[in-house]
Amino acid sequence: MPHINTVLPEQAQGVVKQGYDVFMTHFGTIPKPIQMLSVSPELFELQLKRNRYFATGSNLSFSLLAHIRYMAAHHLNYGFCMDFNRELLKRQGLTDEDITTLETDPLKSMLEERESAMLAFVVKGIKSPASVSENDITVLRAHGWTDKDMVDAMVQGVSMIDHAIMMQVFDMDTQCTTA
């Protein structure tokens, strides 16, 4: 049982209802971390704006973003969102074997080469921030990525950390989604 009282889908109003409706329309479910934020409509709205930015204002593809979130969740052993993003990867055609390979070596992802390079960069940064070097940045620039793209990708990965911690603190259900 959660330590906080989140807004249930049938009780949602205003920005929370609008956000829930978006998730139900696009994903058929409301991720638990999103439901957790419903207790603070202002933070909920900020998260929606962040999601909207990544959907429309970022140069990072939906597939790359799902890979980044999955790998960040995998590194953090964040089961809540490993499951959700694993399902998104499977909807894109990845098999369990492909995902196991991805976990071992992000450069062997099913993404195009430049996106695999960005994924590997984010994974390296999350696992060992001090190990990222100027050479890593140079490689990404050679693939056509901008500084903005690199920051966007890293933000997508590290944002999993705050949700992972909060889900534990507030004892949210171990399932990432609610129907």
C-alpha positions as CSV (number, residue, x, y, z in Angstrom):
1,M,0.0,0.0,0.0
2,P,1.5,3.4,-1.0
3,H,2.4,5.8,1.7
4,I,0.7,8.6,-0.3
5,N,-2.8,9.0,-1.7
6,T,-2.5,9.4,-5.4
7,V,-5.3,10.5,-7.7
8,L,-7.1,7.6,-9.1
9,P,-8.0,7.8,-12.8
10,E,-11.7,7.9,-12.1
11,Q,-11.2,10.8,-9.7
12,A,-8.8,12.9,-11.8
13,Q,-9.6,16.5,-12.7
14,G,-7.9,19.3,-14.5
15,V,-4.4,18.8,-15.6
16,V,-4.2,15.4,-14.0
17,K,-7.2,14.2,-15.9
18,Q,-5.8,15.6,-19.1
19,G,-2.5,13.9,-18.5
20,Y,-4.1,10.6,-17.6
21,D,-6.2,10.8,-20.8
22,V,-3.0,11.3,-22.9
23,F,-1.3,8.2,-21.4
24,M,-4.4,6.1,-21.8
25,T,-4.8,7.2,-25.4
26,H,-1.2,6.7,-26.4
27,F,-0.2,3.8,-24.2
28,G,-3.4,2.2,-22.9
29,T,-2.1,2.6,-19.3
30,I,-0.9,5.2,-16.8
31,P,2.6,4.6,-15.5
32,K,2.8,4.4,-11.7
33,P,5.5,7.2,-11.5
34,I,3.1,9.5,-13.4
35,Q,0.3,8.5,-11.0
36,M,2.6,9.2,-8.1
37,L,3.1,12.8,-9.3
38,S,-0.6,13.3,-9.4
39,V,-0.5,14.4,-5.7
40,S,1.2,17.6,-6.9
41,P,-0.6,19.0,-9.9
42,E,2.2,21.5,-10.5
43,L,4.9,18.8,-10.6
44,F,2.6,16.6,-12.7
45,E,2.2,19.4,-15.2
46,L,6.0,19.9,-15.3
47,Q,6.4,16.2,-16.1
48,L,3.8,16.4,-18.9
49,K,5.6,19.4,-20.3
50,R,8.9,17.4,-20.2
51,N,7.2,14.4,-21.9
52,R,5.7,16.7,-24.5
53,Y,9.1,18.3,-25.2
54,F,10.7,14.9,-25.8
55,A,7.8,13.9,-28.0
56,T,7.9,17.0,-30.2
57,G,10.9,19.3,-29.5
58,S,13.8,16.9,-29.2
59,N,15.9,15.4,-32.0
60,L,15.9,12.1,-30.2
61,S,13.6,9.4,-31.7
62,F,10.9,7.7,-29.7
63,S,12.8,4.5,-30.1
64,L,16.1,5.9,-28.8
65,L,14.2,7.5,-25.9
66,A,12.6,4.1,-25.0
67,H,16.1,2.4,-25.2
68,I,17.6,5.1,-22.9
69,R,14.8,4.7,-20.4
70,Y,15.0,0.9,-20.5
71,M,18.8,0.9,-20.0
72,A,18.7,3.5,-17.2
73,A,16.0,1.5,-15.4
74,H,18.0,-1.7,-16.0
75,H,21.1,-0.2,-14.5
76,L,19.2,1.1,-11.5
77,N,17.4,-2.3,-11.2
78,Y,14.2,-0.2,-11.4
79,G,11.7,-2.9,-12.2
80,F,8.8,-0.4,-12.3
81,C,9.9,1.1,-15.6
82,M,12.0,-1.7,-16.9
83,D,8.8,-3.6,-17.6
84,F,7.0,-0.6,-19.1
85,N,9.9,0.3,-21.4
86,R,10.6,-3.4,-22.2
87,E,7.0,-3.5,-23.5
88,L,7.6,-0.4,-25.6
89,L,10.8,-2.0,-27.1
90,K,8.8,-5.2,-27.9
91,R,6.2,-3.1,-29.6
92,Q,9.0,-1.8,-31.8
93,G,9.9,-5.4,-32.8
94,L,12.6,-6.3,-30.3
95,T,12.7,-9.8,-29.0
96,D,13.7,-10.9,-25.5
97,E,17.0,-12.0,-27.0
98,D,17.5,-8.5,-28.6
99,I,16.9,-6.9,-25.2
100,T,19.3,-9.3,-23.5
101,T,22.0,-8.3,-26.0
102,L,21.2,-4.6,-25.5
103,E,21.7,-5.0,-21.7
104,T,25.2,-6.5,-22.4
105,D,26.3,-4.1,-25.0
106,P,24.3,-1.0,-26.0
107,L,26.3,-0.6,-29.2
108,K,24.7,-3.8,-30.4
109,S,21.2,-2.3,-30.2
110,M,18.8,-2.6,-33.1
111,L,19.0,1.2,-33.5
112,E,20.9,2.9,-36.3
113,E,24.6,3.4,-35.6
114,R,24.4,7.0,-34.5
115,E,21.6,6.3,-32.1
116,S,23.5,3.3,-30.7
117,A,26.4,5.6,-30.1
118,M,24.2,8.0,-28.2
119,L,22.7,5.2,-26.1
120,A,26.1,3.9,-25.2
121,F,27.1,7.4,-24.2
122,V,24.1,7.7,-21.8
123,V,24.7,4.3,-20.3
124,K,28.4,5.1,-19.7
125,G,27.4,8.4,-18.2
126,I,24.9,6.8,-15.8
127,K,27.2,4.0,-14.8
128,S,30.3,6.1,-14.3
129,P,29.9,9.8,-14.9
130,A,33.6,10.6,-14.3
131,S,34.6,8.1,-17.1
132,V,33.0,10.2,-19.8
133,S,35.8,11.9,-21.8
134,E,36.1,14.6,-24.5
135,N,36.6,11.7,-26.9
136,D,33.1,10.4,-26.1
137,I,31.7,13.9,-27.0
138,T,33.8,14.0,-30.2
139,V,32.5,10.6,-31.3
140,L,28.9,11.9,-30.8
141,R,29.6,15.1,-32.7
142,A,31.1,13.0,-35.5
143,H,27.7,11.2,-35.7
144,G,26.0,14.5,-36.1
145,W,24.7,15.0,-32.6
146,T,24.7,18.5,-31.1
147,D,25.4,19.5,-27.5
148,K,21.7,20.0,-27.0
149,D,21.0,16.4,-28.2
150,M,23.6,15.1,-25.7
151,V,22.1,17.0,-22.8
152,D,18.6,15.9,-23.8
153,A,19.6,12.2,-23.9
154,M,21.4,12.4,-20.6
155,V,18.4,14.1,-19.0
156,Q,16.2,11.3,-20.3
157,G,18.4,8.7,-18.7
158,V,19.1,10.4,-15.3
159,S,15.4,11.3,-14.8
160,M,14.8,7.7,-14.1
161,I,16.8,8.1,-10.9
162,D,14.4,10.5,-9.2
163,H,11.4,8.3,-10.0
164,A,13.2,5.2,-8.9
165,I,14.0,6.7,-5.5
166,M,10.5,8.2,-5.0
167,M,8.7,5.0,-5.9
168,Q,10.7,3.3,-3.1
169,V,10.3,6.1,-0.6
170,F,6.5,6.2,-1.1
171,D,6.2,2.4,-1.3
172,M,4.4,2.6,-4.7
173,D,3.2,-0.7,-6.2
174,T,6.0,-2.6,-7.9
175,Q,4.1,-2.7,-11.1
176,C,4.9,0.2,-13.4
177,T,1.5,0.6,-14.8
178,T,-2.1,0.8,-13.9
179,A,-4.9,0.0,-16.3
